């Protein structure tokens, strides 16, 4: 059974940093693309960042230069380092895995709240 479990969220002030972690289990994810998304109640789920099996990365414009995604393949871990946090970064952050083109496995999410 595939499971993605996020951790590391919390309440911080604007300008602070947080590091989110995602532990993947149930199969080998080294060939998968892994991504982070975020969701605010009443809004569409938003892409934040992803990292392909090759190690190449892509970021949403709103987080480029502030967030960094990385992965530890042998540990089946994915991380999201978030610096210079802004109140508009407040959301539930979800980890996802894509065996091919689409993200089909999702975690439950971890809440990030940034106060001004």
C-alpha positions as CSV (number, residue, x, y, z in Angstrom):
1,X,0.0,0.0,0.0
2,X,1.4,3.3,-1.1
3,X,1.6,5.9,1.6
4,X,2.9,9.5,1.7
5,X,3.2,11.2,5.0
6,X,4.1,14.9,5.3
7,X,5.6,16.6,8.4
8,X,7.3,19.8,9.4
9,X,4.4,22.3,9.1
10,X,3.7,24.9,11.7
11,X,3.0,28.5,12.6
12,X,5.8,30.9,11.8
13,X,6.2,34.6,11.2
14,X,6.8,36.3,7.9
15,X,10.4,36.0,6.9
16,X,10.9,32.7,8.7
17,X,11.9,29.4,7.2
18,X,10.4,25.9,7.4
19,X,11.4,22.5,6.1
20,X,8.7,20.1,5.1
21,X,9.4,16.4,4.8
22,X,7.5,13.7,2.9
23,X,8.1,10.0,3.7
24,X,7.1,7.7,1.0
25,X,6.5,3.9,1.5
26,X,4.9,1.0,-0.2
27,X,7.1,0.8,-3.3
28,X,10.3,2.2,-4.8
29,X,9.9,5.9,-5.7
30,X,13.3,6.6,-7.2
31,X,11.9,6.6,-10.7
32,X,8.9,8.7,-9.9
33,X,8.5,12.4,-10.1
34,X,7.7,13.8,-6.6
35,X,6.0,17.1,-6.1
36,X,4.6,19.5,-3.5
37,X,1.3,21.2,-3.9
38,X,-0.7,23.5,-1.6
39,X,-4.3,24.2,-1.0
40,X,-6.3,26.9,0.7
41,X,-9.9,26.3,1.5
42,X,-12.2,27.5,-1.3
43,X,-9.3,27.6,-3.8
44,X,-7.9,25.3,-6.4
45,X,-5.0,23.1,-5.5
46,X,-1.8,24.9,-6.6
47,X,1.4,23.4,-7.9
48,X,4.5,24.5,-5.8
49,X,7.4,22.4,-7.0
50,X,8.4,19.0,-8.4
51,X,11.6,17.0,-8.9
52,X,11.9,14.4,-11.6
53,X,13.8,11.1,-11.3
54,X,16.7,12.8,-13.1
55,X,16.9,15.4,-10.4
56,X,15.7,18.3,-12.5
57,X,13.3,20.6,-10.7
58,X,10.5,23.0,-11.5
59,X,8.9,25.7,-9.4
60,X,5.9,27.9,-9.4
61,X,6.7,31.5,-10.1
62,X,5.4,32.6,-6.7
63,X,8.0,30.5,-4.8
64,X,10.9,30.6,-7.2
65,X,14.1,31.7,-5.4
66,X,12.6,31.1,-2.0
67,X,11.7,27.4,-2.0
68,X,13.9,24.4,-2.8
69,X,12.8,20.9,-3.4
70,X,15.1,17.9,-2.9
71,X,14.9,14.2,-2.5
72,X,16.8,11.3,-0.9
73,X,16.1,8.4,-3.2
74,X,17.4,5.6,-1.1
75,X,15.4,6.8,1.9
76,X,12.3,7.6,-0.2
77,X,12.2,11.1,1.2
78,X,11.3,14.4,-0.4
79,X,11.9,17.8,1.2
80,X,10.7,21.3,0.6
81,X,12.9,24.0,2.1
82,X,10.9,27.2,2.4
83,X,12.7,30.5,3.1
84,X,11.4,34.0,3.3
85,X,7.9,32.9,4.0
86,X,5.0,35.2,3.3
87,X,1.5,35.3,4.7
88,X,0.3,34.2,1.2
89,X,2.2,31.0,1.6
90,X,-0.3,29.9,4.2
91,X,-1.9,26.7,3.1
92,X,-2.0,22.9,3.5
93,X,1.0,21.5,1.8
94,X,0.6,18.1,0.1
95,X,3.2,15.7,-1.1
96,X,2.5,13.7,-4.3
97,X,4.1,11.0,-6.4
98,X,3.8,10.5,-10.2
99,X,4.8,7.1,-11.7
100,X,4.4,8.6,-15.2
101,X,2.8,11.8,-16.2
102,X,0.1,12.2,-13.6
103,X,0.3,12.6,-9.9
104,X,-1.7,9.6,-8.6
105,X,-0.5,9.2,-5.0
106,X,-1.2,12.0,-2.4
107,X,-0.5,12.6,1.2
108,X,-2.9,14.0,3.7
109,X,-1.0,17.3,4.0
110,X,0.6,19.5,6.6
111,X,-0.6,22.9,7.6
112,X,1.7,25.9,7.2
113,X,0.6,29.2,8.6
114,X,2.6,32.4,8.2
115,X,1.6,35.4,10.3
116,X,2.3,38.9,9.3
